[in-house]
Amino acid sequence: MKIIDCRGLACPGPVIQVKKKMEAKPPGSIFAIEVDSEASRENVRRFAKSRGAAVSVEEIKGDAFRLTVTTDNVHSTQKEQLSPVVFVTSDVLGSGDDKLGGILMEGFVNTLSDQDTVPDKIIFMNTGVRLAVEGSPVLDTLTVLSDRGCEIMSCGTCLEYFSLKDKLAVGIVSNMYDIQRSLMNAAKVIRP
Amino acid sequence: MIDSTVRDTRLLVGMETSDDAGVYLLDDNTALVQTIDVITPVVDDPTDFGFIAAINALSDIYAMGGTPLTALSLLAFDPCDLPHEAAQEIMAGALEALSLNNCTLIGGHTLEDPEIKFGFAITGTAGADSVVTNSSASTGDMIYLTKPLGTGIISTALKGEAAKESLIDESTGWMKTSNRDGSTAMLQSGVTSATDVTGFGLLGHLFEMCRGSDLGAVLDLNSVPVMEGIDELVGMGLIPEGAYNNRKYLEGVVDRGEISDDSLLPLFDPQTSGGLLVAIPPEKADLLEFTFGEADVFFTRIGLFTEAPVVIKIVSSF
């Protein structure tokens, strides 16, 4: 289950995050959000309920709260768009010319933040992991997408292979099982 | 050696009553009125922000029945964050507001800060016998408010990019409205006590009046003016942390009966540049309403002061 960490975020930051998440997710999704103030707890609860979601709250350590939000199966928000998983298996897009391919892939990832729909996840494998490490030309975009609730996952084996594990700059180190599960559960997979 | 425990007899209003401004007797006829107020941005437009910061600071002088004279500005910002032009626009907005209220900027201070803050220390005068404090209401006095509530919630919604343009415009308009005319009207009508509604919300500032005067109050929820569209924002959880803090602070003071949390939250909403909250003896209420009307000042009667204990009871009429 995706957990969005909004601790330390002032109002209405957490509500904005939940709003974006709920707009991006299909009905019947579950995710959690962590906040560290009663004000944020109440605000997030109000917002989620106003959108027809079920909310449960638990206290977690550090005087914080975790709210688990289950979006309504029946009620759908304005956009019917299903949020895709973007599966990036290379740092070049297309074949025939790698220099062009590099430019194209950079453009592809950067343009993701201009779309109305935020991808549910972006998964990097093989040379694709280079896009999530220090010095990558798309780090700013990936950070923006991550802030909007997109989960960024990079294959651990690949990072190790390229000796880049300690240079990961955005998202988490993932593994074949979780990556495969993400792909199998995805409503839609986009592979540039 | 000066004995700091001996109170200066010329101090008419100090910090004990959490009043809007300090008041210090200059001579038999005139009292000095001083206040300071600094805010963080509540609107996107720099000129509007500067204007609002000035109006907000001036309000405290007016709430005491004073007339502002001079102002000193305080601007804190990050030069890497705020372009020079924007800082100038903030200042320009403020100068316009001060000028409209016949208050002269005579100096100021700027410092670096990661967060933008802007405000003023204002000096004014009041007649030695006509200072209006926040602690001099009497049982049976009627309570009037001169601006609708909602600026805190709307500023939060604005930050959350969830507020309609029309509501932002309305809120901005209220925040830019000076309390000068309201103050003149209240002085002409013989109010007993007054304050302005700002960071502690309507209920917080009403509590200050109750505590200072040792009275309770009854408020009619249906009469409390709240900007239209606020309900929806409350339902969406676009409520500033200050509202929750105010509610917590007033636990035990507010008796809300069956009234829901959502309905009450706007009354805890911290306001920026809010209206005057005024106590008037019932026999003078008509005169007050007339003078407000003549000066084109918005007003609503929202309740009345009752005997102690210091409890604010909220009722809902039909």
Interface residues (C-beta under 8 A of the other chain):
Chain A: A10 C11 P12 V15 I16 K19 S37 E38 A39 S40 E42 N43 V44 R45 R46 F47 S50
Chain B: T156 A157 K159 G160 E161 A162 V234 G235 M236 G237 L238 I239 P240 E241 A243 Y244 N245 D262
